[in-house]
Each structure stands twice: as structure tokens, then as C-alpha cells.
Amino acid sequence: MSTHLKRLAAGVVLVAAAASVPGGPAAAATNACSNPVLASNLNGWGSLDGGWVTRDPVGDLAGASWAFDTGGHGFYMPSVPVSAGQTWTFGAQDRVVYGSGTARLTVEWYNSSGQYLSEQSGSATALPASTPSGGTWTPVSVTATAPAGATSAHVLQAGDFGTATGTNFKATKCDYQLGAAAPSDAAAVRYGWGTPVATQSDEYNGTAVDLAKWGLMGTGPGSTTGCSAGHDGNGQRCASQTRVSGGYLQVTGTADGKTGGLYSRMRAFRYGRIEVRERALHTASNGGRSYHAVPLLWPQDTTDYRSAEIDFAERDVASPEVTLFVHHDLSQSSCDRTVDSTQFHNYAVDWSPSSVKWYVDGDLICTVNASITAWNSSNGGAQLDMFAPTGTLMRPARQEIDWIRMYPNAGTQYR
């Protein structure tokens, strides 16, 4: 952790972050699928597994006179241009003849160079048996959010018909709708990081700190009483100052220099994504000095913190500016974001072998190009420190954490 703040340092790529994602979601009633009912041809539709394909007449589905038909189990539908942060619902009407089973719709995201980025799938939808003369048309769909860098969505379907052979897998009325909801202010949602790792995350919805995941600063693992010296020996960190209440983790700092916080007892990891929803505010006005609040990743091994710590929302309580500090190679890089830090905001880092990306409320603020190879762990987003010498009058404050969530990335390793 830094004892002073810098505005910008070498090795930092600063991103001009807008209030919302450019090209973000807007209400749309128009179907964006370019050939939804195959009115005159098969353009945009085709096999993924080499199965035969035809354009078949339809007489029992309102609004459609033709359907795509394949003897295979996988096919693609028309692609569509997208922008990062947009939420789309992709759907179609399906039928299977000479068999029964399930169908699943998947969207693959690609960038402007045609490079595959990621994919999201809907749930498997049951398709009952139909006959050449009639049966059931079943809607299948997936709702997904375009990740950073996405410029096109490729929409695919996969059928599972068990041991049945000679099936006819049919679809028509593809329907692509751009969602009307505002982009999420959580980086994990906006960029499609997936499901958080439950054993590395905490929603703080219980009645007490989960001592299997966390230790209370000021005391040993599993204990709920005791105090120890505070930051750089200033004041005290006491277990009594940290609690879970009302769906939040709360850390309280008193006028006489008593604070608290958490340290992780979870499995150490190297590389990954951490996001925390946090705020810190004064609870009284007494003319005292402000406490220092910070969520961070810190080394769990013997590595010097100056080469292995990531402080991703560091500031004095109520400061209008929060700072990312990346400690690497016995030096540090940093960048800032102006926010009202007395209100809840989402702070996230994406730590990879060669860089650290920093997000505030879902916006990418900057990228620090640095290598940190130590094994680290989160401190739960909760650390309230006294930087002033012991005996200094402090202004009472409270840090609150709504949740902290960890997501793996391509480089994540666990010790």
C-alpha cells in the first residue's frame, strides 16, 4: 500500500471512460436477424457438421412459409453486428422430425479482425417428436451481453437427439432483439466474466464474518477477539471493529485510532479477476484526521509487497478521487478516477501475467503493463488504516462492503 498518491506513472495506458458503453443497449422493436423466415433463399443459414441442408415449406406456423432443415445436429443462423456492452436476446422456432431431444442456442462473439472472443449458451430446450405432416414448433433462445471488443455475434444451434438417426432438424423465425436495459455497472456483467468462484467470493449476507474464509485483523485465524498494531504501527487493528450486519461487511474506525479489516484464509491464487462493491464515509465531525480505505490484493508468500501488491481503490475516506496502485519490480504505477467514494461503487481488476486492467463501475479506466508473479489473495475489500501517528485525533468513519467476487481468467492458477 502507498503512503502517498500519484496521479499517473509510466507503464500505464489510460482509457477515456464514458458514463456508459458507446453503442450501448437501447430499446429496439425491430428484428435484427437478416433472413428470419427464409423467404427466398438460405442466406445466412448453414450446416456446422456437414449435414445436408434444404429450405422446406411450412404450413402450420404463423408468419413463416419456409424453414431451414438439416440432417445434421448443428447449424448456424445469420450473424449480426454488435457493440460491447449490448445485451441481446437471440431466438428461433425449432422442430425435430423422426426423433425427439433438446436444442441449445449459443452466441459466439468476434472482434473486428474476425478473432473469436468468447461464447454464451442458453439452456437446453426440449423438442418433442414431430412428423412430416405436423407437430410442435418450440421457441429456443439465449440472452447474452457482448464482451469488450465484440463487433459481431455468430448465432449457432446444437441438437441432441440421443440415438435417433435420420432426423430432420428444422428452424425458422430467427428473432434478434437488442435489450432496453442500461449497461450494468459491474465489470463482470458488462464483459461477461461468468459465474464467480463461490469459494473465493462473499456476499456478506449472513450474521457474522465467515471465519472459514476470513481472518479478522487484530487477531489470529478463527478468533473473534484481540488487537494488534495498526498500519506502520499507528493505532490499533481490533477484531471487534469488523462485523457483518444488514447484508454488508462493516469496518469501523474510532476517534482514538482503533480500526479493523479482513485478511484472506482462502486458497491463494495467481492471476484472475476481483470485483468489490464498496464505500467509506465519515460518521462524525470532530476535526480529526481521515482514515485511509483500500480494497487490495496482497502477497501471501514472502515476496516484498513492493513487487506484488495491487491496491484497486485507495484513498482517504470521503476523498473525491480513488487510485489504483500496482506495486511491481520495487516500484509502483498508478492512475486515478474521480468518484463520490462515500457512495457505493464497483471496483475491479483483471490481473494477467503481463498487465493489470482497472475498472470502476464497469468502465475500463486504465491498463498497467507489469508482471507480478507472486501468489496473492484478496483482503475482502475491507481495510481501514490509520496513516497518522498514534495519538492523533481521528475522524470516526465506517467502510462498508456489499460483496466481493472472484472470477478466473485464462491465466488463473491456484496454490
C-alpha positions, 0 to 999 in steps of 0.5 A: 500500500502507498503512503502517498498518491500519484496521479499517473506513472509510466507503464500505464495506458489510460482509457477515456471512460464514458458514463456508459458503453458507446453503442450501448443497449437501447430499446429496439422493436425491430428484428435484427436477424437478416433472413428470419423466415427464409423467404427466398433463399438460405442466406445466412443459414448453414450446416456446422457438421456437414449435414445436408441442408434444404429450405422446406415449406411450412404450413402450420406456423404463423408468419413463416412459409419456409424453414431451414432443415438439416440432417445434421445436429448443428447449424448456424443462423445469420450473424449480426453486428454488435457493440460491447456492452449490448445485451441481446436476446437471440431466438428461433422456432425449432422442430425435430422430425423422426426423433425427439431431444433438446436444442441449445442456442449459443452466441459466439462473439468476434472482434473486428479482425474476425478473432473469436472472443468468447461464447454464451449458451442458453439452456437446453430446450426440449423438442418433442417428436414431430412428423412430416405432416405436423407437430410442435414448433418450440421457441429456443433462445439465449440472452447474452451481453457482448464482451469488450471488443465484440463487433459481431455475434455468430448465432449457432444451434446444437441438437441432441437427439440421443440415438435417433438417426435420420432426423430432420432438424428444422428452424425458422423465425430467427428473432434478434432483439437488442435489450432496453436495459442500461449497461450494468455497472459491474465489470463482470456483467458488462464483459461477461466474466461468468459465474464467480468462484463461490469459494473465493467470493462473499456476499456478506449476507449472513450474521457474522464474518465467515471465519472459514474464509476470513481472518479478522485483523487484530487477531489470529485465524478463527478468533473473534477477539484481540488487537494488534498494531495498526498500519506502520504501527499507528493505532490499533487493528481490533477484531471487534471493529469488523462485523457483518450486519444488514447484508454488508461487511462493516469496518469501523474506525474510532476517534482514538485510532482503533480500526479493523479489516479482513485478511484472506484464509482462502486458497491463494491464487495467481492471476484472475479477476476481483470485483468489490462493491464498496464505500467509506464515509465519515460518521462524525465531525470532530476535526480529526484526521481521515482514515485511509480505505483500500480494497487490495490484493496482497502477497501471501508468500514472502515476496516484498509487497513492493513487487506484488501488491495491487491496491484497486481503490485507495484513498482517504475516506470521503476523498473525491478521487480513488487510485489504483496502485500496482506495486511491481519490480520495487516500484509502483504505477498508478492512475486515478478516477474521480468518484463520490467514494462515500457512495457505493461503487464497483471496483475491479481488476483483471490481473494477467501475467503481463498487465493489470486492467482497472475498472470502476463501475464497469468502465475500463479506466486504465491498463498497467503493463507489469508482471507480478508473479507472486501468489496473492489473495484478496483482503475482502475489500475491507481495510481501514488504516490509520496513516497518522501517528498514534495519538492523533485525533481521528475522524470516526468513519465506517467502510462498508462492503456489499460483496466481493467476487472472484472470477478466473481468467485464462491465466488463473492458477491456484496454490 
